[in-house]
């Protein structure tokens, strides 16, 4: 709990802003990837990545 309160008391700086910006970017990329996988699934007749084989 002490560490938690210490983090809350610390002033925000440029690193915090950059972390928030990067988290938002990761969220955007994740959403885009999910959308693309859904589109691929529809193009393949609802079979998500069907026909793709793993190489041994």
Backbone as a ProteinNet text record, in pm:
[ID]
protein_1_A
[PRIMARY]
XXXXXXXXXXXXXXXXXXXXXXXXXXXXXXXXXXXXXXXXXXXXXXXXXXXXXXXX
[TERTIARY]
81.6	0	85.7	201.7	287.6	336.7	373.1	420	308.2	188.2	72.5	49.5	55.8	33.9	150.2	271.5	387	371	319.9	298.1	191.1	88.4	-17.8	31.2	127.9	177.9	279.8	343.4	446.4	384	452.1	402.9	420.1	324.3	333.6	440.9	509.9	609.4	594.7	690	683.2	679.4	745.5	744.4	603.1	529.2	391	304.9	324.6	249	284.8	412.5	456.6	401.8	400	343.8	196	122.2	-20.1	-40.9	42.2	32.3	59.3	162.3	196.8	90.5	32.3	-76.8	-194.8	-226.1	-336.3	-305	-179.6	-139.3	-149.8	-107.2	-119.3	-266.3	-352.2	-495.8	-549.8	-507.3	-550.7	-504.8	-379.6	-325.3	-396.4	-425.6	-497.2	-634.9	-705.9	-839.2	-829.9	-730.3	-713.6	-685.2	-600.4	-569.2	-693.3	-772.3	-894	-990.1	-998.9	-1085	-1035.3	-904.6	-848.5	-870.4	-853.1	-876.9	-1023.4	-1114.6	-1256.6	-1284	-1223.2	-1241.1	-1183	-1067.5	-1007.3	-1101.9	-1159.5	-1253	-1372.4	-1424.5	-1539.4	-1500	-1382.2	-1336.8	-1313.8	-1281.4	-1257	-1382.5	-1495.8	-1621.7	-1649	-1605.3	-1631.1	-1534.9	-1441.5	-1341.6	-1217	-1199.2	-1088.5	-954.9	-883.9	-752.6	-750.3	-861.3	-867.8	-775	-723.4	-636.3	-491.8	-465.4	-329	-270.2	-155.9	-94.8	37.2	64.7	190.6	297.8	414	525.8	596.6	644.8	717.9	866.3
-120	0	126	122.3	239.9	276	175.4	201	260.2	211.6	261.6	409.4	447	587.4	673.8	618.5	694.1	724.1	629.2	651.5	757.7	759	857.3	997	1006.9	1136.6	1195.5	1111.6	1156.6	1243.4	1349.2	1437	1369.6	1394.1	1338.5	1414.2	1342.3	1407.3	1357.9	1392.9	1358.4	1206.7	1130.5	984	930.6	983.9	939.2	966.7	1083.1	1118.4	1024.9	992.4	902.2	761.6	716	584.1	579.2	681.4	686.1	688.4	763.7	770.1	632.3	564.4	432.2	328.1	335.5	243.3	261.4	386.2	414.5	359.7	374.2	324.1	172.3	103.6	-42	-82.2	-9.4	-36.4	-21.1	84.3	106	-7.9	-48.5	-155.9	-287.7	-312.5	-434.8	-438.3	-327.3	-320	-340.7	-279.7	-295.5	-441.4	-507.2	-648	-734.6	-710	-788.5	-769.7	-647.5	-619.6	-693.5	-692.6	-761.6	-912.3	-969.9	-1113.2	-1147.3	-1061.5	-1084.3	-1078.9	-983	-972	-1093.9	-1140.2	-1260.4	-1378.4	-1389.5	-1498.3	-1493.8	-1375.6	-1362.6	-1398.5	-1356.7	-1386.5	-1535.7	-1604.2	-1748.7	-1827.4	-1766.2	-1834.1	-1862.3	-1772.4	-1789.3	-1882.6	-1937.7	-2028.1	-1946	-1910.7	-1824.5	-1888.8	-1827.8	-1871.8	-2018.3	-2066.4	-2204.4	-2219.9	-2339.5	-2367.6	-2335	-2276.2	-2243	-2360.6	-2407.3	-2524.8	-2486.4	-2548.6	-2526.8	-2614.8	-2562.7	-2641.6	-2706.6	-2826.6	-2897.6	-2882.8
0	0	0	65.1	69.7	-69.7	-148	-284.4	-369.5	-348.3	-423	-393.2	-267.3	-233.1	-280	-281	-329.3	-477.7	-553.7	-696.1	-719.2	-636.4	-651.5	-617.7	-526.7	-482.7	-579.9	-660.3	-752.8	-862.2	-897.2	-1003	-1137.6	-1226.2	-1360.7	-1438.2	-1525.4	-1609.2	-1753.4	-1837.1	-1979.7	-2000.6	-1913.6	-1927.6	-1911.7	-1816.3	-1794.8	-1917.7	-1977.3	-2096.6	-2212.1	-2225.3	-2331.7	-2309.1	-2185.8	-2153.2	-2190.3	-2157.1	-2190.5	-2341.1	-2412.1	-2557.9	-2618.9	-2568.6	-2621.5	-2588.7	-2469.8	-2434.1	-2528.1	-2559.3	-2651.1	-2790.3	-2833.2	-2965	-2970	-2864.7	-2858	-2866.4	-2799.9	-2806.3	-2947.6	-3017.3	-3155.1	-3245.6	-3231	-3314.4	-3285.3	-3158.7	-3120.9	-3185.4	-3181.1	-3241.6	-3392.9	-3456.4	-3600.6	-3635.4	-3557.6	-3581.9	-3567.5	-3465.1	-3444.7	-3561.7	-3610.2	-3724.9	-3848.9	-3870.7	-3986.1	-3977.5	-3859.4	-3843.3	-3870.4	-3829.2	-3856.1	-4006.3	-4075.3	-4219.9	-4291.1	-4247.4	-4305.4	-4286.9	-4169.4	-4141.8	-4234.8	-4259.9	-4350.6	-4493.3	-4535.7	-4671.4	-4691.9	-4586.5	-4595	-4557.9	-4570.9	-4546.5	-4399.9	-4314.1	-4171.6	-4102.8	-4178.4	-4118.1	-4088.2	-3964.5	-3926.4	-3960.7	-4052.8	-4098.5	-4140.7	-4193.4	-4240.7	-4360.1	-4375.6	-4487.3	-4459.6	-4349.8	-4311.8	-4236.9	-4280.9	-4217.9	-4153.7	-4043.7	-3974.5	-4036	-4052.6	-4103.2	-3986.7	-4010.3	-3904	-3921.5
[MASK]
++++++++++++++++++++++++++++++++++++++++++++++++++++++++

